[in-house]
């Protein structure tokens, strides 16, 4: 579980670095809603992004 959290944190950091803080801030609420609504899809996205 902790390793998954670490991977998720790294993936979020990479997304922020690649897309830029402004874009992430604009879609931050959508990302949060997606993570809350699809808890299983997010780790899959992390694996695909990695």
Secondary structure by P-SEA (a helix, b strand, c coil): caaaaaaaaaaaaaaaaaacaaaaaaaaaaaaaaaaacaaaaaaaaaaac
